[in-house]
Amino acid sequence: MSTRLDILATPIAGLHILQRKPIGDSRGYLERLFCMDELQPLVSGRRIEQINHTLTMGRGTVRGLHFQYLPHAEMKFVQCLRGEVFDVAVDLRSGSPTFLHWHAEVLSGDNQRTFAIPEGFAHGFQALADECEMLYFHTAAYCQEAEGGLHVQDPRLAIHWPLPITGLSHRDTEHPRIDDDFQGVEA
């Protein structure tokens, strides 16, 4: 069987990159964004429940770091359709050997990469270009009461954002910084 998606490991267990393999000719290309059969090792009985599309206008803007608590925890498949972003996932899983470690990937409209972020991770990104469009596939619908977030400039995370942060929503500025009582989340 010919696959259109390669599943690549990252340094954090459970966190993956999907390398999409477009088929192209002089007319353009066809690209598989998601395939339940090919992604079965990652999806493992989950279903896509929601698809979101975002547009971030300004270079330097950061969105995040967001997650959902159980029972609304979600796996996300995140891809950049236009522009370029520095996409970050932070391990919040209680008891994980990589607890509070982060991993980032550059996603762009040109590199055909998707970040596969499982439950128990916070997610955010910084736009590296103006007018970045992102597409998210979620295994759970958004639930405001289950929403959690971490401050993108938390010194305990020490995320090395590539650009100065020029745009942060009011909601994201209000996310707490991690204190000694934070034990993570159940995934």
N, C-alpha and C positions, 0 to 999 in steps of 0.2 A: 504494500500500500504506500503510495506516495504521500508524504506529509508536507503540509504548507506552513507548519509551525514547529520550530525547534524549541525545546524546553531546556534552558540553561540555568545552572545553579549559581547562587551568589554565596558570599561568605557566611550568611545567616541562614540556618536551617529553616526550610519551609518557604523561603522567599525566593522567587524565580523571575527570570527574564524570559520572555517569549520572543524569539526572532522570527518575524514573519518573512515568508519567501514569496514575493510577488512574481507573477507570470506576466511578462511584458513583450510587446512588439512595437512596431512603428506607430500604432494607434494609442499606446499608453500601457496600462497594466491592470491586472486583477489582483487584489490582495485579500486574503482570508483574515478577518479580524478576530474570529472566534469559531471554534469547532468543538462541540461537546465530545465527539469521539476521540479526537486527537488530544484533548486536554483532560481526558478521564483520570489520568494519574493525579492531577492537581485538583480537579473539581470534585471527584469522589462522592457522587450522590447529590451534590448541591445543584441548584438550578439558578439561572439568571433571573432575578426578580425585578430589576430596575436598570435602565440605561440612562445616563446623564451626559450632557454635552455642555462644556463651558467655553467661554471666550474670555481671555484675560488681555486687556488692552495694552498695558504698559510694561515695558522691560523693567525688571527689578522687583515687580510685584510678587509677594509671597501669599499663598493660600495654604492654610493648615495651622497646625497639625491636628487632624481630625481622626476620630475612631468612634465605634459604637460598642456599648456594653452589651453583654448577654441579657436577654435572649435574642437581641437584634444584631449581634456581631455579624460582620460581613466579610467576605472575600471580595477583593476588587481587582479588576483587570483594567489597567490605566494605560492609555496610549495618546500620543500627541499627533494630531492630524495636520496641524499647520504651525510653523514656528519652531521653537526649541525651548525645552524646560529642563531644569535640574530637579529631578523627582526623588523624593526622600521617603523611606519607610523606617520607622523606629520600632524596635521589638519591645512590646509592653507585656509580654507573656510572663505571668508569675512563675518563678522557678526556672526560667530559661537561662541557659549558660551565657546567652548574649543579651540578657535583659538590659534595656536602655542603650544598646548599641544601635547605630543607624547605618544604613547603606543607601547610596544615591546612584542614580543612573541618569545620563542625559538621554532624554527622549525627544525625537524631532519628527517633523513631517517627512524627513528623508531617510532616517535610519531603520524604519520598520520594526521598532522594538515596542514591546508591551511589558509593563511591570505587573507581575502577578503577586498581589499582596494578600496574604491570608488573614484570618481573624486574629486578633491580638496584636495588631500593629497599628500605629498612628501613621497617617499619610499627609504629605504636603508637597508643594512644589514652588519653585521660583521661575518666573518667566525670564528667559535669556534673550528674548526678542519681543518686539511689539506684536500684538494680535496673535496670541497663541490659542489654538483651539485644542481642547482635550475631550476625549471620549472615555467614559467609565462604564464598565459592566459590573453590576453589584449582585451578590447572591442573597441579599436581604434588602427590603425596602427601607428607606430612611425613616427613622423614628426619633423625633425631637427629644422625647423624654430619655432616650438611651444614648444621646450624643455626649461625647467626651472630647476634650482637646487639651493640648499642651502648648505652651508658649514657644514660638519658633526661635526665640533668642535665649532659651533656658541654658544657663551655663553648665548644668549637669549633662545636657545633651551635647553641647559644643558643636553644633552643626556648622560646617564651614560653607556658608552660603557664598556662591561665587561673585555676587554683586551686592552693593549696598541695597538694603531693603527700602524701596521707595513707595510701596503701597501695601498696607496691611489693613484689613477691615476692622471696624470697631469690635466686632465679635471675636476676631482672632487676637486682638491686643488684650482682651479680657481673659484669655485662657490662663490657667494657673501655671506657675513654675513648680517643678517637682520638689516636694519636701521629703524629709526622712521617713514619713509615715506612708508614702506611696509604695504599695506592694505590687503594683501592676494590675493586669486584668486576666480573667479566666478566658481561655480561647476555645 
